[in-house]
């Protein structure tokens, strides 16, 4: 009886060791792919956390102007901005924060968007810059699509999906086994030196930032071209009207939205009825009345006023605050400029509110400086994880090999791990597709070539 029990225990120990080895291999390969992206995203994301402060510093010369006398009207200011780009139309008029601030006016033409800084009194053009060339806009795209458009968005989404695998396998490897005390488990042994020091730095940093990184991944997925696009399709299938959301899914979606906003509404339709529009798309006189009406609403900065366009036949105003729960959308009567509809954040669908709160926290703007500090610490943690993993990898790598843990068997994974893989592959389609592709390539090609088998550690 005791002999049988010992045999069972020995079998369980062997199976546990084989499972640990298998998980370690997946953790290694996921890390090898993800670490360059993780370091890149931590740097660009850490910078983007401070978008309000950085943009305020860049624009500081335009917010303390000398203004003597009566200000020009909004219509005159828009006309001055439009004159800088022949054939352009008003995309949005940004409400100035004070009488001594330059008026920011977005003018568009097809898919182009230009930000024009206009002196509020003299109408002098103080600066004009393509929206895509602004520093924080560049950082946004470096972070979200590597400046490679939709292809870059797919690649970042794929890396983010594998980061989920990296985190789950890392937590499995971290899980305490036959240890006593908290050293090396919840805090690092800083005096240990050598490989132990770097292993503790890597595993314990991963433990403390795992939740926050998972949150950043999940809250960023709605912006991704593939995952966000599929989410919109699913949402649309349950709606009878066109789904409208205040975030884009990939670069092509952003450009399509921009082009629609740069396309004036037809004069032959108003609110879906065959009647003349009260104001022609090129007539911005009503703006002189709209601006004080919107100013009285005291919406969260920045506040953008847009004319009728392909997305809607009415004038509209909206708060474009990064703290999305503060956002408000207004619809205005095109004849009188009066507010005819107001939609606060609380009136949006539950899913949109969840995503909005997640994005605001993701960008470090949901709860002030502490949100930014938490984001910086998470970014530093991810950066440290990347550096420590490279040190550990290089230290254990043998010449002529990739350094992957050597495969010792193909044990059946525990049911709960298999279930996790199936669920993740379903919820993250790019992960599921790439996982199947990797297994097929390894089985049909890599494991059959002697040199490759040795380099990847596939020899048993």
N, C-alpha and C positions, 0 to 999 in steps of 0.2 A: 504493500500500500504506500509506504513511504517512498519506495523506489519509483513508483508511478508518479507520485506527487513531484518528486525531484525532476523527473523527466519532463513533466508538464511545465514546471517552472523554468527549466533550461530551454525548452522550446519557445516559451514566451519571451525569454531574454534574447534569444537569437532573432526571433521575429521582430522584437522591438529594435534591435541593433540594425537589422536590415532595413526596416522602415525609416529609422533615423538617417541611415546612409542615403536612401532614396530621396527623402525630403531635402537633405543637405545638397544633393546634386541639383535638384530643381531650384533651390535657393541660390546656388552658385551661378547657374546659367541665367536665371532671372536677373541677378545682380549684374552680371557681365553685360547684359543688354541695357539694363535700366540706369546704372550708375552715371554714365555721361549725361543722360537726360535729367536725372535727379539733381545733379550738381548745377546744370544749366537752369533748370526751373527754379531751384532755390535762389540763385543769384538774381534772375530776372523778376521772379515773384517778390523777393525781398525788396527790390527797388520799387516795384509797382505799388507796394504797400503805402508808399509816401507820395503818391501822385498829387494829392491836394497841396502839400507843402512844396513839392518840386515845381509844380506849375505856377504856384503863387510867386515863387522866387524868380522863375524865368520871366514872368509877366510883370514883375515889380515896377518896371519903368513906365508901364501903361496904366497904372492905378493911382498915380499921384500927379495928374496933369494940372497945368495952369489953365484955369477956366475963368474968363472974365466976360460977363454979360450973359445974354440969353442963349440957351442951348438950341441947337438945331432940332427940327422935328425928327421923329423916327423915320418918316418917309424920306426926308432929305438924307439922313444918314445911310439908309438902305440904297438910295440912288447913287451916292458916292461910292459905296462898296461895289455895286453892280458895274459901275463904269470901269473898274479895274480888270474885269474879264468880259469882253464883248460876248453877247449871246447868253450870258449866265442868268440864272433866276435866283430868287431868294429861297434858300433852304431853311434857314432859321435865324431869328433875331434873338440874341442872348441879352437878357435884361442886365444892364450895368449895375454894379453893386453900389455905386455912388455917383454923384454928379462930376467928380474929378476922375472917373475911370473911363478909359477908352471903351467904346461900344464894339463888342465882338459880333461880327455879322458873318454867318456862314452862307456863302454863295456857291451854287452848284451848276454843273453842266455835264449832262450824261452821268458818268460814274465818278466824275471829279468833284472834289469838295475843297473849297478854299476858305480859310479863316482870315478875315480882314479886320484890322484894328483901325477904327475911325475916331478921330477927335470929336467929342460930342458937341463942340461949339463951332470950330473952324472947318470941320469936315475934311481935315487933312488926313491922308492915309498914312498912318504911323508904321504899319507893318502888314504884310500879306504873306501867308505861309500855307502851303498845301496841308490839309489835315493829316494826311498819311505821313508827313515828314516831321510832325511835332514829336518831341522826344518821348513823351509818355505813350503816344500812339505806337511808336516804334517798339517800345518796351512791351506793350500789350501784345503785339504780333510776334515779337521774338519769343515771348512766353507761350503764346497760344498756338502758333503755327510755324515758328522758326523762320518767318518771312517767306514761307514757301506755299502760301495759300492753302487750299483744301488738302493737298498732299501732305503738307506739314502738319495740318490738324489731325489727319489720320495717324501720322507717325507719333505725335504727342499722345494721342488717345491710346494707341497700342502700348506705348511705354507706361502710361498711367495704369493701364489694365494689368500689366505685368508687375507693376509696383504693388498692387494688391496681393499678388502671389508672393512677392518678396516679403511683405509684411507678415502674412499668415504663416509662411514657412519659417520666417525668422522667429516669430513668437513660439512656434512649435520647438525649434531648436533651443530657444532660451529656457523653456520650461524646466524648472529645477528637478534634477534626478539624483537621488542619493547624495544630497549635499546638506550641510548644516551651516546656519548663520546666513546673514544677508549680504556679506561681502561677495562681490562678483555676481550678485543676483539683482539687487536693487541699487547698489552703488559700486563704483569701480574701485579696484585695488590699485591706486595710483602709484604705490611704491613697489609694485610687483616687478615692473620692468619687462622688457622683451615682448614676446608674443602674448603673454597673459595680460599685460597692460593694454595692448591694442584690442585684444578680444573683448575685454571688459568694456572698453570705451565704445566699441562697436555694438555689442549686444545690449548694454544698458542704455545707451543713447537711443537705440531702436525701441526699447521698451517704453521709454518716456515720451517719445514723439509719435509712436505708432497710431494712436487714436487721432491725433491732430492731422497726420498725413492722410489717413483714410478719409477724414472729413474733407480735406482739401481736394482729394481726388473725386469724391462723390459730388461735392458742390461745384466742381469744374466741368463735370461731364455734360451738363445741358448745353454748354457752349460748343462742344466738339461736333465736328461735321457729321460723323457717323452716328454716334449715340444720341446726340441732340436731335438730329434729323429724324431718327426712328421714334424718339419720344414724341416729336411733333405729329408724326403720322399716326401714332397710337392715339394721341389726344384728339386729333381731327376725326378719327373714326367713330368717336363717341359724341361728336358735336354735330349740330345741324347748320351752324354758321362757321365761317372761316376763323380758325384759331389765330388770335393775335397775341404775341408775346413781346416783351420789351428787351429781349436779348436775341442775338443772332446765332446761327449755327454754322460756323466756318466762314471763310473769307468771301466765298461766292454769295452766301446769304447776306452778308454785310453790304456787298456792292449792289445786290439786287434791291435791298432796302433803300440804299442811298439813291439809286437811280429812280426809284418810285417817288421818293421825296423831292427829287429834282425835276419831276414831270408835272407841270401844272395841270390842275383839274380841268376837264372839259366844261365849256360854258353851257353845254346843252343838258347837263344833269345836275340836280340838287337833291341830295338825300334820297337818291334812287328814283326821283320823279322827273318827268319831262317838263322842266320849267327852267327858265333862265337863271343862272347864278347871279346873285345880287352884286357881286364884285368880280370883275375879270381877274384872271390869275396875275396879270402884270400890273394891276392897280393896287398899290400898297397904301392908299390914303387912309383906309380904315385902321391901319396900324397906329396912327396918331391917337386914336380913341382906345384901342386895345391895350396899349402899354400902361397907361395909368390904371385901367381896370385890373390888369394882372398884378401890378405893383401893390395894389391894395390887398391882394390875397396873401402876401408875405409867404410865398412858397419857398421851399428849401433850395438853395443855390446848387447848381446853375439852373436858371429858368429859361426855356427856349420857346419862342413863339413862331409857329410855322403857318404859311398860307395854305389854301386849298391845293391838294396835289393828288396824285394817283391813289394814295392811301386813304383819302377822305376829301369830301367836297367842302368841308368847313375849315375855317381858321381854328387852330388848336394851340394850346399852351401846355407845357408840362415841366414838372421839376425833374431834372436829370441827376439828382443826387446819388452819389455812390451808396449812401445809406438808404437802401431801397425802400424800407418801410416808411420813409418820409415822402416818397414819390406821390405826386398827384397829377392826374390828367384832366384837362379842361377842354370842352368843346365850345366854340364861340359862334354866335350868329354872324354870318358873313355880311349882313346888311348893317347891323347896329353895333357889332362888337361885344354885345352882352353875353355873359356866360349862360349857356343853355343846358349844359351837362357837366357834372363833376364826378370823377371817379377816384376815390382814395384807395390806398394800398389795401385797406381792410375789406374793400368791396371786390377784390379780385378772387379768383378761384383759390381753393385751398392749396392746390399743387403750385400755382404761381407764387403764392405767398411763401410756401416752404422753400422754393427755389430762390426767391428774392432774398429771403433772410440768409440762406446759405451763401449766395454770391456776395452779399454785403459783408458777411464775416470772412469769406475767402479773400476779399480785397482789403480787409483790415479797417472797414469803415462802419461796422455795426455798433460797436460800443466804445468809441473813442480811442484814446492813446493806448489803453490796455489791450485792445484788439490788435493794434499795430505791433505792440511789444510781443504779444503772443505769437503773431505771425513771424516776427524777426527771429524769435527763439526757435520756432519750428524750422524756419529756413536754415538757421545755423546748425540745428541738429541734423537735418538732411545732408547738409554740406559735410559735416563731421562724419556721418555714416559713410558717405562716398569716399572720403579720404582714408578712413580707417580700413574700409574694405579693400582698397587698393593695396595698402600696406600689408594686410594679412594675406592677400592673394599672392603678392610678389614674394613674400617671405616663405610661403609653402610651395611655390611653383618649382618643379624640377625642370632642368634644361630639356628642351625638345618636347615638352608637354604644355598643354593649356593650363594645367594646375587644378583641374576639376577633381573632386573626390572620386576615387577609383570605384567603379561599379563592382559589387561583390555578389549580387544576385538580383533577381527581379521578383521580390516578394509581393504578394498581394497587399495592396494598401488596405488599412482598416476602413470599415464601411463609412465612418464619419468623414474621413479624408476624401474618399471617393465621392461622397455626396457633395462635399464642399466644391470639388473640382467641377462636377456637373452643374451645380448652381451658378458658380462663377462664370463658366463657359457659356451659360445661357443668358445671364444678365449682362455680360460683357462679350458681345459677339466677336469682336476682333481678337480677344483672348482665346475664345473657343476655337476659332478658325486657325489661328497661329499655332495653338497647342496641337491640334490634329495634324497640321502640316509638319511640325517638328517631329512628331512621333513617326509619321510616315517616312520622312527623309532619313531619320536615324535608322529605322528598321530596314528600309529598302536600299539604302546607299551607304551611309556613313559607317555602319557597323560591319559592312562587308569589305571595306578597304582597310588593309592592315595598317598602313601609315596613319590614316585618319583615326582608326580605332585606338591606336596607341596614343595619339596626340590628345584625343578627347577623353581618354580614360575609360573607354568602353570595354577594354579587356577585362575578363573575369579572373 
